[in-house]
Amino acid sequence: MAASSGEPVLFFSSIRMTDRPIVGGKGASLGELTQAGIPVPPGFVVTTAAFRSFIHGLDPAGAIEREVAGLDPDDLVKLSETTARIRERIEAFPLPADLHGAVTAAYRELDAGSGAAVAVRSSATMEDSAEASFAGTQETFLWVLGEQAVIHYLRACWASLYSAESVVYRRRAGLPEAGLAMGVVVQRMVDALSSGVMFTRSPTTGDRSVIAVEGSWGLGSCVVSGEVTPDKFVVNKVTGEVVQRTVSRKEIEHVADFTAGGVRVTPVPADRREVPCIDPAMLNALVALGRRIEAHYGTPQDIEWAVGRETSEIFILQSRPETVWWSREQAVSTGPAAKPFDHVFAHFGGKP
Amino acid sequence: MSKRKAFPLPSEIRDLPGAEGWEEMYPYFTRFGPEDDNRFWFYNAMHFPEPMPPFDVLTAEVPYTSLGAFTTRVFAFPTTLGVDHRIVNGRIYITANPVTDPAEIARRLEIFQQRAGHYYQNWTELYGQWKKRMEDLIAELEAIKVPTLPEFDDIEVVTEARGIGQNHYVREAFNRCIEGFSKMWHYHFEFLMLGYGAYLVFFDFCKKAFPEIADQTVARMVSGIDVLMFRPDEELKRLARLAVELGVDGVFADGRSPRQVLDAMAQAGNAGSRWLAELEKSRDPWFHMSTGDGFYHHHRSWNDDLSVPFSALPHYIQQLKLGHSIDRPKAALKAEQDRIIAEYRGLLGSDADRAAFDQMLGLVHLVFPFVEDHKFYCEHWYTSLFFDKIREFGALLTRNDVLGDSEDIFYLHHTEAGQALVDVMLAWAAGAPSRGGKHWKPIVKRRKQVLERLKDWTPPAALGPIPDHIGDPALQMLWGITSETLQNWSKTPDEVDENELQGFAASPGVVEGTARVLTNVNDIHMIQDGEILVCPVTAPSWGPVFGKIRAAVSDIGGTMSHAAIVAREYGMPAVVGTGQATKRIRTGQRLRVDGDRGVVTILG
């Protein structure tokens, strides 16, 4: 079911990939996965329509748009001053009452009155390759507790569109300011025993017959940020064989601050440091999920995952198409030959 | 070609004290000369893991005569000629002669396309003819009668006016054995290199499409399910089932020798007789299974030593009594192979690649029945009968006091054996004693000592300058030798972990367990349930114990070796081609066998 474009808030369960223009790439993917039956922690997206209505309230005459469009990417002093001022205004401006109501109602529905922690993450509407280099629009706030904090970090995500890096990028790339928008994902947090990423092809050779899983203790942010050397497993998709298994020394982990919210960096207790962060059953389950997601999209995926602390249940937090090897994909043969044994002649230098 | 020196030159190899003069055991053309220092040689440990008894060099001389005949002269393989071999300190080193000149490659390719094309095009029909020819050749060998040289010749020489005295047939029979052996090896290579060529093309395609695919996974897509090499083991299972059905399974009490089993069976009435009759059916041809790979006279066949096949029977009987199936789950194996093929096929990037994959794999499946089954006909069936026939000549020489024991004939080169037989022919004719005893007996004694001494030598993996690039398809096809292999070989000892052995990952999985090092297949009965088998060669005759062991490790062998295939079927980790497992591991040590990475770790 496609979402209607005017809604300020859409739950994952009503979002499809085609809704990308109104929910951003991350939100669209999470909706698509949810509807495909993949275990994704529940959540909703504050849509681009919500963003536009907020900016309209803040700046009905479009002065910000014009001001940013006129910035010189080489005049960093002025650009930094201007964008800092715009971000402050965004972060301080109250949401229109209807929008505020919609977001808090969605949050209450999500947390079911339990005060559950959520992640608040920006969801850009750019193409993936551009998104990857679009510094500053990748804001992610973890373990956000309560309505006020949700609203606060929602605006922080929006504000990140006006980070100096983002604006320099847009100005240099000559991208228009008109129509600029972003979605913001609000998703229930998994109190992760361990988490990480997986690629449904080899990150080192592009081989599509293997899945590479990397993971570490605690929340996935320390794997993504590169603060730990994760455990690494390479599994053959077809035979299920674990072809590589490297258990690293994992010095630190990111864990939730259960009272104040946010994430704390703590040392991993000595007795867990060199213990694999997932067991063989979890690895199998991850590989199975990776294959399902890849089959659903029809292309190799780059996936974030977490294992719940209490239940050992596996959740998928994000999936996007793998882009590095995809762009280098090439044929491995010259196709069928007139006779099968012509391949042998071709091998020895003959014409196929 | 720039030359890095990482291996000794042939001229730098010194004699072992106590083994001086080893050269006299082998023909002049096997000796290294000064010009050989400029070429790269590697030790053919896969086929010749032990010092060569002089007679046994026939198993190098003849195969290299026939291999090269087909690659160089018959089919004109475009990029490779034949293989040269040399012997130093009793070990066989080889090198391949590649063709590198593009114009020459193109010229040969044209001939190759016509000739190889004929074989590929008519493969199934030609292979049918091959089997018939091979069976005829085996029948010819069996029909060869070794003269007994009685005091007076047979009366029929007179009554049928045959006109030829029996001593003539000593030479004729011996020559026919050697000639038959040579023909057998020509038949062996008639199809083999074409078969490997098709395999190599598919293998390279898989490696290009799936850079991380394991050799063993390619092997799983290619291997036949119903291959002859499984048949001897199938026969054992049949005999185990029959023993249970007939109620004579009690005869296989622990610790009984084959002789005791046969005697007990003979006394077990009708049922025992029926079982013995079925045993005889199995023995010919299925027990003509060498305990090695068909390259040494002392690798006896199951028929020669029933303790090897009989050691597996109690285990199979026990499984049956527990109600377990001992059948190979062929349908499931086939279904799993089909699944693996379909999944890899599905992972390819385009329909054009899928079409090429189908053609290449189709060709491999066409040629593989030969690649897999020829070994039973050639290295097992024919070779086992051949060595037994040579033993009969050994017995003749012993009866005539030229040798002290019929096995001693294997300490003579076949041309020397021919000479010794002439001595016997003359002596019989002259009515005088043979002269060979004084000549040969001391030589045989000395050679036995030299060969024993040569066992202590650790042959370098290779000799001579390392070429920058090794791309010879024959080396890759037969020995798995690539530039990468050479890099690993040339590692200095301090780069190598003392407690780790690197080999080929032949069958996946990781297990730990206790080592049982067996250097002789005749000790096969010593293996206890749950041990890790460590053996020199992964020959098919080890097959029957695979139900007992937890993992297999070998000095020699590749991912297509029989043991690798069997291990994959049993779902048991195997690491093959470690080079020196039987030397570095001792029975009782704890091992970790990592069949995913091809690593064996000695835990202590």
Chai-1 contact restraints between the chains, C-beta under 6 A:
chainA,res_idxA,chainB,res_idxB,connection_type,confidence,min_distance_angstrom,max_distance_angstrom,comment,restraint_id
A,S202,B,E212,contact,1.0,0.0,6.0,A-B,restraint_1
A,T205,B,P211,contact,1.0,0.0,6.0,A-B,restraint_2
A,T205,B,E212,contact,1.0,0.0,6.0,A-B,restraint_3
A,D207,B,F210,contact,1.0,0.0,6.0,A-B,restraint_4
A,D207,B,P211,contact,1.0,0.0,6.0,A-B,restraint_5
A,D207,B,E212,contact,1.0,0.0,6.0,A-B,restraint_6
A,R208,B,L347,contact,1.0,0.0,6.0,A-B,restraint_7
A,S209,B,F210,contact,1.0,0.0,6.0,A-B,restraint_8
A,S209,B,L347,contact,1.0,0.0,6.0,A-B,restraint_9
A,V210,B,E212,contact,1.0,0.0,6.0,A-B,restraint_10
A,V238,B,I340,contact,1.0,0.0,6.0,A-B,restraint_11
A,V238,B,E343,contact,1.0,0.0,6.0,A-B,restraint_12
A,V238,B,Y344,contact,1.0,0.0,6.0,A-B,restraint_13
A,E241,B,P508,contact,1.0,0.0,6.0,A-B,restraint_14
A,E241,B,D596,contact,1.0,0.0,6.0,A-B,restraint_15
A,V243,B,D596,contact,1.0,0.0,6.0,A-B,restraint_16
A,E329,B,G349,contact,1.0,0.0,6.0,A-B,restraint_17
A,A331,B,S350,contact,1.0,0.0,6.0,A-B,restraint_18
A,A331,B,D353,contact,1.0,0.0,6.0,A-B,restraint_19
A,V332,B,K208,contact,1.0,0.0,6.0,A-B,restraint_20
A,V332,B,A209,contact,1.0,0.0,6.0,A-B,restraint_21
A,V332,B,D353,contact,1.0,0.0,6.0,A-B,restraint_22
A,S333,B,D353,contact,1.0,0.0,6.0,A-B,restraint_23
A,S333,B,A356,contact,1.0,0.0,6.0,A-B,restraint_24
A,G335,B,A352,contact,1.0,0.0,6.0,A-B,restraint_25
A,G335,B,A356,contact,1.0,0.0,6.0,A-B,restraint_26
A,P336,B,A355,contact,1.0,0.0,6.0,A-B,restraint_27
A,P336,B,A356,contact,1.0,0.0,6.0,A-B,restraint_28
A,P336,B,Q359,contact,1.0,0.0,6.0,A-B,restraint_29
A,P340,B,Q359,contact,1.0,0.0,6.0,A-B,restraint_30
A,P340,B,G362,contact,1.0,0.0,6.0,A-B,restraint_31
A,P340,B,L363,contact,1.0,0.0,6.0,A-B,restraint_32
A,F341,B,Y120,contact,1.0,0.0,6.0,A-B,restraint_33
A,F341,B,L363,contact,1.0,0.0,6.0,A-B,restraint_34
A,H343,B,V201,contact,1.0,0.0,6.0,A-B,restraint_35
A,H343,B,M360,contact,1.0,0.0,6.0,A-B,restraint_36
A,V344,B,G197,contact,1.0,0.0,6.0,A-B,restraint_37
A,V344,B,A198,contact,1.0,0.0,6.0,A-B,restraint_38
A,V344,B,V201,contact,1.0,0.0,6.0,A-B,restraint_39
A,F345,B,Q113,contact,1.0,0.0,6.0,A-B,restraint_40
A,H347,B,V201,contact,1.0,0.0,6.0,A-B,restraint_41
A,F348,B,P78,contact,1.0,0.0,6.0,A-B,restraint_42
A,F348,B,T79,contact,1.0,0.0,6.0,A-B,restraint_43
A,F348,B,L109,contact,1.0,0.0,6.0,A-B,restraint_44
A,G349,B,I105,contact,1.0,0.0,6.0,A-B,restraint_45
A,G350,B,L109,contact,1.0,0.0,6.0,A-B,restraint_46
